[in-house]
Amino acid sequence: MISWLNDPTFVAGLFAGVFATFTLFVGLAACLLLSRDHYGLDHWKLNLQMPVSLWMNLGYWKDTSEFAEACRSYLKQVFETADITTPQKSIAILDVGFGCGDQTSTILGGIISGGAYIGVTNNQVQLQAASRRCRDLHKELDTSHLFCADASKPHAWPEEIRSAVDKLKNPKLKGKWLLASDCMYHFSPSRMPLWQYAARNLGMNFMGSDLCMSNTATWREKTLARTIGALMGCPWKAFLTVEQYREQLVACGYDRDSIVIKDVSVDVFPGLVAFLERHDKALAEFGISLGGGFRVARKVFGWFAVSKVVRAVIVVARLPKVKDAA
C-alpha cells in the first residue's frame, strides 16, 4: 500500500491549498487595511482613561456635570448627613449593593482608616469587578470582605457571610452602620428584614439614598409610579411615602426622633436627566448608542423631576441611646 505522503498528487494539492488560503488571508487583510480611513475617529479608544469609572447611583449634581463626580458626591452627602466627615478609625460598615468597586474604594480609601468593612451584592459580575479593583485596599484593611448574596434576605445568607458579618459586633468598633446607596427600592419583599437584622442583631445605625413616594401624589400618579417601579424590577409597594418609610424604620428598632429623611430631588433628577441626554448625543458622534434601557431611564427620571411624584431622599436613622443603669 502506498502512503499518502508518497503520493505526489496529494502533496501538491495540499501545498496548493495552503498557498491559496494564505493568499486569500493576505488579500482580505490588505483590502481591510486599504479600505480603512486611518485618520478617522477610531483612536478615541486610545484616549480612554483606564481603569474606567464604574460608578452607579443617581448622582448629586449640584456642583458638577460629570457622572463619576456626581455619584461620588451623592455618597459624600449620605455620610455628611450621618455626621461622618473625617476618616474613622473604629467604624464598621455593612455596605449592601456596593456596585463595581468605586464606592468601596472611596470608603476604604478615605472614610475608613481603621475598623471593618463588609460589602454584599447579589451580582456576581459586579463582585468580581469590585474584588479586582479593590485588591490592594483589601490588603491594607484585612477586616474588609466582599460577598455575593441577596442583601434583602439576611437570614438566608450562607454561614461564611453571617460569620464575617457577626464580627462587626466587636465592641471595639464604636460606630456601626448599614449603608444602602440607591438599591433598597429593589429589595423584595421589603426593606424591613435587613433593617431588623441590622438594628436588632448587629446594633447598626442606617444611612443611605433611596426613593420615596410624594405625600401629595394622586391615586393615578401612585399607580403609574408603581407600574414604572415594577418594570424596573421593584416590588409593587417599594415606593413608600416619607411617613410610611419612617414608621417602618421605627418598627424595625430605630429611634423615631433620630430619623432624618432629606429630600434632595432638585439636585438629583434634573442633573441626571441632562447628563443622560448630553451623553447620548456625545456617544452618537462615535456611532455608539447609549442603549434603550438608559433612554427609557432618562424619560422616567424626567417624569419624576417634573411630576414630583417620586422623590430622591437621603436617609439616616440611629438606634435608641442605651440608658445607663441607675
Phi, psi and chi 1 to 4 in degrees:
 res  aa     phi    psi   chi1   chi2   chi3   chi4
   1 MET       -  135.3 -176.7  178.9  -67.8      -
   2 ILE   -89.7  127.7  -60.6  175.3      -      -
   3 SER   -67.8  148.4  169.4      -      -      -
   4 TRP   -64.0  -22.7   58.9  -90.3      -      -
   5 LEU   -69.8  -23.8  -71.8  173.6      -      -
   6 ASN   -93.6    3.2  -64.6  -36.5      -      -
   7 ASP   -92.3  104.7 -175.2  -15.7      -      -
   8 PRO   -60.7  -31.5   22.4  -33.8      -      -
   9 THR   -66.8  -43.1  -57.8      -      -      -
  10 PHE   -66.1  -44.5  179.8   85.1      -      -
  11 VAL   -62.5  -41.6  173.6      -      -      -
  12 ALA   -63.7  -40.9      -      -      -      -
  13 GLY   -64.9  -38.7      -      -      -      -
  14 LEU   -62.3  -48.5  176.3   64.0      -      -
  15 PHE   -63.8  -37.3  -81.9  103.5      -      -
  16 ALA   -63.7  -39.6      -      -      -      -
  17 GLY   -65.9  -44.2      -      -      -      -
  18 VAL   -61.9  -43.7  171.7      -      -      -
  19 PHE   -64.5  -40.4  178.6   76.6      -      -
  20 ALA   -65.7  -40.8      -      -      -      -
  21 THR   -63.9  -44.4  -59.3      -      -      -
  22 PHE   -62.8  -43.4  176.8   75.4      -      -
  23 THR   -62.2  -41.0  -57.8      -      -      -
  24 LEU   -64.3  -42.9  177.9   62.0      -      -
  25 PHE   -61.5  -47.0  174.2   78.5      -      -
  26 VAL   -62.9  -40.2  171.5      -      -      -
  27 GLY   -63.8  -44.3      -      -      -      -
  28 LEU   -64.7  -41.1  -70.4  172.9      -      -
  29 ALA   -63.6  -41.0      -      -      -      -
  30 ALA   -64.7  -43.6      -      -      -      -
  31 CYS   -61.3  -40.6  -71.1      -      -      -
  32 LEU   -64.6  -45.3  178.0   62.0      -      -
  33 LEU   -67.7  -40.6  -69.4  172.7      -      -
  34 LEU   -71.1  -27.6  -69.0  173.6      -      -
  35 SER   -82.5  -14.7   66.3      -      -      -
  36 ARG   -81.6  148.1  -67.4 -176.8   63.0 -175.7
  37 ASP   -89.2  104.7 -179.7    0.9      -      -
  38 HIS   -70.8   -8.8  -63.5  -71.0      -      -
  39 TYR  -116.3   30.5  -60.4   96.7      -      -
  40 GLY   -83.4 -141.1      -      -      -      -
  41 LEU  -116.1    7.3  -61.5  176.1      -      -
  42 ASP   -61.2  -22.9  -84.8   -0.7      -      -
  43 HIS   -72.7    1.2   59.8  -76.4      -      -
  44 TRP   -59.9  -28.9   68.6  -92.7      -      -
  45 LYS   -64.0  -29.0  -57.9  170.2 -173.0  175.6
  46 LEU   -76.2  -14.7  -55.8  178.1      -      -
  47 ASN   -98.8    1.7  -73.0  -85.7      -      -
  48 LEU   -66.9  135.2  -75.8  176.0      -      -
  49 GLN   -82.2  120.0  -63.9  -63.2  -46.2      -
  50 MET  -108.6  144.1  -57.4  -62.3  -72.8      -
  51 PRO   -73.9  147.8   28.5  -35.1      -      -
  52 VAL   -70.7  152.0  -64.3      -      -      -
  53 SER   -74.4  138.9  166.4      -      -      -
  54 LEU  -127.2   33.8  -70.2  173.9      -      -
  55 TRP   -60.2  150.4  -83.4  100.2      -      -
  56 MET  -154.6   85.1 -169.0   61.7 -129.0      -
  57 ASN  -142.8 -177.1   63.3   45.9      -      -
  58 LEU   -73.7  -22.0  -60.8 -178.3      -      -
  59 GLY    83.9  149.6      -      -      -      -
  60 TYR  -115.7  108.6 -174.1   81.7      -      -
  61 TRP  -101.9   15.5  -59.9   85.3      -      -
  62 LYS   -58.9  -41.4 -174.1  174.5 -177.8  178.5
  63 ASP  -124.2   22.1  -61.8  -47.8      -      -
  64 THR  -153.5  160.3 -174.9      -      -      -
  65 SER  -122.0    6.2   59.5      -      -      -
  66 GLU   -98.0  134.0  -61.1  -62.8  -34.4      -
  67 PHE   -61.2  -51.9 -176.4   70.3      -      -
  68 ALA   -59.9  -41.5      -      -      -      -
  69 GLU   -67.4  -38.1 -176.4   56.7   35.7      -
  70 ALA   -64.4  -41.9      -      -      -      -
  71 CYS   -64.3  -43.8  -68.3      -      -      -
  72 ARG   -62.5  -39.7 -169.7  178.1  -61.2  108.7
  73 SER   -66.4  -35.7 -179.3      -      -      -
  74 TYR   -64.4  -43.7 -153.6    7.9      -      -
  75 LEU   -61.6  -42.1  178.8   66.6      -      -
  76 LYS   -61.7  -39.9 -179.0 -179.1  177.6 -178.4
  77 GLN   -61.5  -38.2  -72.3  -67.1  -40.6      -
  78 VAL   -62.4  -47.9  170.9      -      -      -
  79 PHE   -66.6  -38.1  -84.7   91.3      -      -
  80 GLU   -66.1  -36.2  -72.8 -177.2   -6.3      -
  81 THR   -64.8  -29.2  -55.8      -      -      -
  82 ALA   -87.5    8.9      -      -      -      -
  83 ASP    63.0   32.5  -64.4  -35.6      -      -
  84 ILE  -110.5   98.3  -59.5  172.6      -      -
  85 THR  -120.1   -7.5   57.1      -      -      -
  86 THR  -130.4  157.0   57.2      -      -      -
  87 PRO   -54.4  134.8  -26.5   35.4      -      -
  88 GLN  -105.9  135.1  -55.8  -68.9  -58.8      -
  89 LYS   -95.0  -19.1  -65.9 -177.4  178.4 -179.9
  90 SER  -132.8   39.0   60.7      -      -      -
  91 ILE   -99.5  147.9 -168.0  171.8      -      -
  92 ALA  -121.6  128.3      -      -      -      -
  93 ILE  -125.8  126.6  -65.5  178.9      -      -
  94 LEU  -105.3  106.7  174.5   57.8      -      -
  95 ASP  -104.0  110.9 -175.2    2.7      -      -
  96 VAL  -102.3  138.7  -64.0      -      -      -
  97 GLY    67.9   49.2      -      -      -      -
  98 PHE   -79.0   -9.7   57.4   80.2      -      -
  99 GLY    86.3 -144.3      -      -      -      -
 100 CYS  -106.6   12.9  -64.8      -      -      -
 101 GLY   120.1  -21.2      -      -      -      -
 102 ASP   -66.0  -44.3  -63.3   87.9      -      -
 103 GLN   -64.9  -43.6  178.0  162.3  -59.2      -
 104 THR   -61.4  -45.8  -59.8      -      -      -
 105 SER   -66.6  -33.5   61.1      -      -      -
 106 THR   -65.3  -41.3  -62.0      -      -      -
 107 ILE   -70.4  -47.8  -67.0  171.7      -      -
 108 LEU   -71.4  -26.8  -65.7 -178.1      -      -
 109 GLY   -88.1  -10.0      -      -      -      -
 110 GLY  -151.8  -26.2      -      -      -      -
 111 ILE   -93.5  -36.6  -64.5  173.8      -      -
 112 ILE  -105.2  119.0  -69.2 -178.0      -      -
 113 SER  -107.3   -1.1   59.3      -      -      -
 114 GLY  -171.8 -176.5      -      -      -      -
 115 GLY    95.8 -143.4      -      -      -      -
 116 ALA  -148.5  148.1      -      -      -      -
 117 TYR  -140.2  130.0  172.5   92.7      -      -
 118 ILE  -132.1  130.0  -69.9  178.8      -      -
 119 GLY  -112.8  141.6      -      -      -      -
 120 VAL  -131.5  127.5  178.4      -      -      -
 121 THR  -136.3  154.0  177.2      -      -      -
 122 ASN   -97.9   10.3   67.4  -13.4      -      -
 123 ASN  -112.2  111.4 -170.1  -61.5      -      -
 124 GLN   -65.1  -38.3 -175.6   66.0   43.2      -
 125 VAL   -64.0  -43.2  173.7      -      -      -
 126 GLN   -68.2  -35.3  -66.8 -169.3    3.3      -
 127 LEU   -59.7  -46.0  170.0   66.6      -      -
 128 GLN   -63.4  -41.5  -66.7  171.3   -4.9      -
 129 ALA   -63.4  -45.9      -      -      -      -
 130 ALA   -64.5  -39.6      -      -      -      -
 131 SER   -62.9  -41.7  -62.5      -      -      -
 132 ARG   -65.8  -44.5  -70.6 -166.9  -58.0  -90.1
 133 ARG   -77.0  -21.0  -57.3  173.8   78.0 -145.2
 134 CYS  -110.5   15.4  -59.4      -      -      -
 135 ARG   -56.7  -47.7 -172.6  176.6  -64.0  115.7
 136 ASP   -66.8  -37.2  -67.9  -20.5      -      -
 137 LEU   -66.7  -35.5  -70.1  170.3      -      -
 138 HIS   -64.6  -33.7  -75.7  -52.4      -      -
 139 LYS   -66.5  -35.0  -68.6  178.1 -179.3  178.6
 140 GLU   -72.8  -30.6  -65.6  176.8   12.7      -
 141 LEU  -121.9   94.6 -175.6   65.5      -      -
 142 ASP   -72.0   -4.5   57.7    7.8      -      -
 143 THR  -100.6   28.9   51.3      -      -      -
 144 SER  -115.3  135.7   66.9      -      -      -
 145 HIS  -144.9  149.5  -54.9  -80.6      -      -
 146 LEU  -121.6  137.0  -60.4  177.1      -      -
 147 PHE  -135.4  159.4  -63.5  103.2      -      -
 148 CYS  -110.4  117.6 -173.7      -      -      -
 149 ALA  -169.2  165.9      -      -      -      -
 150 ASP   -81.4  106.9 -174.2  -16.5      -      -
 151 ALA   -65.1  -21.9      -      -      -      -
 152 SER   -76.4   -9.6   68.4      -      -      -
 153 LYS  -127.7   69.7  -61.0  177.0  175.6   61.1
 154 PRO   -61.6  -28.8   22.6  -34.3      -      -
 155 HIS   -75.6   -6.9  -64.1  -71.6      -      -
 156 ALA  -103.3    5.3      -      -      -      -
 157 TRP   -66.2  144.3  -71.3   -9.8      -      -
 158 PRO   -61.4  159.3  -20.4   31.9      -      -
 159 GLU   -58.6  -35.7  179.4   57.7   32.1      -
 160 GLU   -57.8  -43.2  177.9 -171.2   15.8      -
 161 ILE   -72.6  -45.3  -60.4  178.2      -      -
 162 ARG   -61.5  -37.7  -67.2  176.0   66.3   84.0
 163 SER   -65.8  -43.0  176.5      -      -      -
 164 ALA   -66.4  -42.5      -      -      -      -
 165 VAL   -66.7  -36.4  170.4      -      -      -
 166 ASP   -61.0  -25.3  -80.0  -14.3      -      -
 167 LYS   -69.0  -15.5  -67.3  178.9 -178.7  178.4
 168 LEU   -72.2   -9.6  -60.0 -179.7      -      -
 169 LYS   -74.9   -7.9  -62.1  177.8 -178.2  179.3
 170 ASN   -46.4  121.1 -172.0  -24.8      -      -
 171 PRO   -62.3  -17.8   20.1  -31.7      -      -
 172 LYS   -71.2  -19.3  -66.5 -178.7  179.3  179.5
 173 LEU   -88.1  107.7  -61.5  170.4      -      -
 174 LYS   -83.4  -41.7  -58.9  -59.2 -179.0 -177.0
 175 GLY  -102.6  111.4      -      -      -      -
 176 LYS  -114.6  124.9  -61.2 -174.7  174.0   87.6
 177 TRP  -136.6  135.9  -70.4   91.4      -      -
 178 LEU   -92.4  127.7  167.6   65.4      -      -
 179 LEU  -118.1  131.0  169.4   63.8      -      -
 180 ALA  -139.7  107.8      -      -      -      -
 181 SER  -101.4  111.3  -62.2      -      -      -
 182 ASP    48.5   49.9  -83.3  -12.7      -      -
 183 CYS  -141.4  -21.8   63.3      -      -      -
 184 MET   -71.6  -18.2  -65.7 -166.1   94.2      -
 185 TYR   -70.9   -8.8   41.3   80.5      -      -
 186 HIS   -92.5   -9.2  -71.3  -65.0      -      -
 187 PHE   -69.4  130.8  -79.4   19.5      -      -
 188 SER  -124.1  131.7  178.2      -      -      -
 189 PRO   -80.5  -20.9   30.3  -36.1      -      -
 190 SER  -165.8 -178.8   74.6      -      -      -
 191 ARG   -77.7  -19.5  -58.0  163.5  177.5   82.9
 192 MET   -63.0  -41.0  -67.6 -174.5   71.2      -
 193 PRO   -57.2  -39.6  -28.4   37.4      -      -
 194 LEU   -73.6  -39.7 -178.6   58.4      -      -
 195 TRP   -60.2  -44.2  -80.4  -19.2      -      -
 196 GLN   -62.8  -44.0  -70.4  172.5  -18.3      -
 197 TYR   -63.1  -44.3 -178.6   73.2      -      -
 198 ALA   -66.4  -42.7      -      -      -      -
 199 ALA   -73.8  -47.9      -      -      -      -
 200 ARG   -89.8  -32.7  -61.4  173.7 -177.4  176.7
 201 ASN   -94.2  -34.4  -67.8   56.8      -      -
 202 LEU  -110.5  -10.5  -57.9  175.3      -      -
 203 GLY    63.4   43.0      -      -      -      -
 204 MET  -107.3  138.5  -75.8 -171.4  155.8      -
 205 ASN   -74.3  172.0  -58.5  -47.5      -      -
 206 PHE  -128.2  139.5  169.8   70.0      -      -
 207 MET  -145.8  149.2   60.3  177.4  164.1      -
 208 GLY   175.1  178.5      -      -      -      -
 209 SER  -116.6  144.5   51.3      -      -      -
 210 ASP  -155.6 -177.9 -149.5  -25.1      -      -
 211 LEU  -120.4  136.6  -62.8  176.1      -      -
 212 CYS  -125.2  156.8  -79.7      -      -      -
 213 MET   -85.9  139.8 -174.2   79.4   75.2      -
 214 SER   -64.7  141.7  169.6      -      -      -
 215 ASN   -66.5  -22.3  -70.0  -34.7      -      -
 216 THR   -99.6    5.0   60.7      -      -      -
 217 ALA   -64.6  137.9      -      -      -      -
 218 THR   -76.2  170.1   65.8      -      -      -
 219 TRP   -60.1  -41.7  177.2   83.5      -      -
 220 ARG   -66.3  -40.3  -71.9 -173.6  177.5 -178.2
 221 GLU   -65.8  -40.9  -71.9  173.6  -29.7      -
 222 LYS   -62.6  -42.9  -70.8  179.0 -180.0  179.1
 223 THR   -63.1  -42.9  -59.4      -      -      -
 224 LEU   -64.8  -44.0  178.7   55.8      -      -
 225 ALA   -61.8  -41.9      -      -      -      -
 226 ARG   -70.9  -31.9  -74.6  170.5  175.9  162.5
 227 THR   -65.8  -44.2  -59.6      -      -      -
 228 ILE   -60.6  -43.4  -69.1  172.0      -      -
 229 GLY   -60.3  -42.1      -      -      -      -
 230 ALA   -61.8  -39.2      -      -      -      -
 231 LEU   -68.5  -23.2  -66.0  173.7      -      -
 232 MET   -84.9   -1.3  -67.4  166.6   54.3      -
 233 GLY    90.8   18.5      -      -      -      -
 234 CYS   -96.1  150.1  -54.0      -      -      -
 235 PRO   -58.8  156.2  -22.8   33.5      -      -
 236 TRP   -56.6  -38.9 -179.0 -108.1      -      -
 237 LYS  -107.7   35.6  -67.4 -171.4  176.5 -179.4
 238 ALA   -67.9  -34.2      -      -      -      -
 239 PHE   -86.5  100.7  -60.2  150.0      -      -
 240 LEU   -92.7  153.5  -54.9  171.2      -      -
 241 THR   -71.2  164.5   65.3      -      -      -
 242 VAL   -58.2  -41.8  167.9      -      -      -
 243 GLU   -66.4  -41.5 -169.8   54.7   36.3      -
 244 GLN   -63.3  -40.3  -70.8  169.9  -23.6      -
 245 TYR   -61.0  -46.4 -156.3  102.7      -      -
 246 ARG   -62.3  -43.7 -170.1 -171.5  -47.2  -84.5
 247 GLU   -64.1  -37.6  -70.3  -57.3  -40.2      -
 248 GLN   -66.9  -39.6  -73.7 -164.1    5.2      -
 249 LEU   -61.9  -44.1  -78.3  167.4      -      -
 250 VAL   -62.5  -43.2  171.6      -      -      -
 251 ALA   -62.4  -26.5      -      -      -      -
 252 CYS   -87.2   -5.2  -68.6      -      -      -
 253 GLY   118.3    3.9      -      -      -      -
 254 TYR   -89.1  151.7  -68.2  100.7      -      -
 255 ASP   -76.6  122.1  177.6   44.9      -      -
 256 ARG   -56.1  -44.8 -179.0 -175.4  -60.1  -84.9
 257 ASP   -69.4  -17.2  -66.4  -23.4      -      -
 258 SER   -90.7  -11.7   77.2      -      -      -
 259 ILE   -74.0  127.5  -63.0  173.0      -      -
 260 VAL  -117.5  124.7  175.1      -      -      -
 261 ILE  -126.2  101.7  -57.6  178.5      -      -
 262 LYS  -103.1  122.7 -177.6  166.9   66.8  172.8
 263 ASP   -78.6  116.9 -170.1  -28.1      -      -
 264 VAL  -120.2   22.2  -68.7      -      -      -
 265 SER   -54.8  -41.2  -56.8      -      -      -
 266 VAL   -64.2  -24.7   69.2      -      -      -
 267 ASP  -101.3    7.3  -67.0  -44.3      -      -
 268 VAL  -117.1  -67.1  173.4      -      -      -
 269 PHE   -63.1  -51.1  -65.5  137.6      -      -
 270 PRO   -58.4  -43.7  -24.5   35.8      -      -
 271 GLY   -64.4  -40.3      -      -      -      -
 272 LEU   -65.3  -44.3  175.6   58.8      -      -
 273 VAL   -62.6  -44.5  171.8      -      -      -
 274 ALA   -62.3  -40.0      -      -      -      -
 275 PHE   -64.9  -45.8  166.5   77.3      -      -
 276 LEU   -60.4  -40.8  -70.6  172.5      -      -
 277 GLU   -67.2  -44.6 -176.5  173.6   -2.8      -
 278 ARG   -64.9  -41.1 -173.1  170.9   62.3 -109.3
 279 HIS   -70.8  -37.1 -156.1   57.2      -      -
 280 ASP   -60.6  -43.8 -166.1   18.5      -      -
 281 LYS   -67.1  -38.7  -68.5  178.6  179.2  177.7
 282 ALA   -65.7  -41.5      -      -      -      -
 283 LEU   -67.3  -34.2  -70.6  174.8      -      -
 284 ALA   -61.0  -28.2      -      -      -      -
 285 GLU   -63.8  -21.5  -65.7 -178.3    7.6      -
 286 PHE  -107.8   13.2  -60.9   95.1      -      -
 287 GLY    75.2   22.4      -      -      -      -
 288 ILE  -112.2  138.2  -56.7  172.2      -      -
 289 SER  -100.9  139.9  171.6      -      -      -
 290 LEU   -64.5  -25.9 -173.0   62.0      -      -
 291 GLY   102.8  147.3      -      -      -      -
 292 GLY   -60.1  -36.7      -      -      -      -
 293 GLY   -61.6  -45.5      -      -      -      -
 294 PHE   -72.1  -29.0  -72.5  116.2      -      -
 295 ARG   -68.9  -39.5  -73.6  175.8  174.8  168.7
 296 VAL   -64.6  -41.9  170.8      -      -      -
 297 ALA   -58.9  -38.8      -      -      -      -
 298 ARG   -60.6  -42.1 -176.9 -177.7   68.2 -162.6
 299 LYS   -68.3  -39.9  -66.5 -177.2 -179.4  -61.4
 300 VAL   -63.8  -49.8  168.1      -      -      -
 301 PHE   -68.8  -28.3  -66.8  126.1      -      -
 302 GLY   -64.4  -40.5      -      -      -      -
 303 TRP   -67.6  -39.7 -179.0   68.3      -      -
 304 PHE   -56.9  -42.8  -72.2  172.6      -      -
 305 ALA   -66.4  -42.7      -      -      -      -
 306 VAL   -79.5  -45.3  173.3      -      -      -
 307 SER   -77.8  -27.7   69.8      -      -      -
 308 LYS    63.1   24.5  -60.4 -178.1 -179.8 -179.6
 309 VAL   -75.6  -41.1  171.2      -      -      -
 310 VAL  -111.6  134.3  175.1      -      -      -
 311 ARG  -117.1  140.5  -44.9  -59.0  -68.6  158.4
 312 ALA   -86.6  129.2      -      -      -      -
 313 VAL  -133.7  152.1  -63.9      -      -      -
 314 ILE  -107.8  132.1  -69.8  174.7      -      -
 315 VAL  -123.5  135.4 -176.6      -      -      -
 316 VAL  -133.7  131.2  171.7      -      -      -
 317 ALA  -139.3  133.2      -      -      -      -
 318 ARG  -114.2  155.3  -70.8  178.5  167.5   83.2
 319 LEU   -73.7  154.5  -63.9  172.5      -      -
 320 PRO   -60.0  143.5  -21.3   32.8      -      -
 321 LYS   -70.4  137.0  -67.3 -178.1  178.7  179.5
 322 VAL   -78.5  123.2  178.8      -      -      -
 323 LYS   -78.1  136.9  -63.3 -179.3 -179.8  179.4
 324 ASP   -68.1  140.9  -66.2  -27.6      -      -
 325 ALA   -67.8  139.4      -      -      -      -
 326 ALA   -66.2      -      -      -      -      -
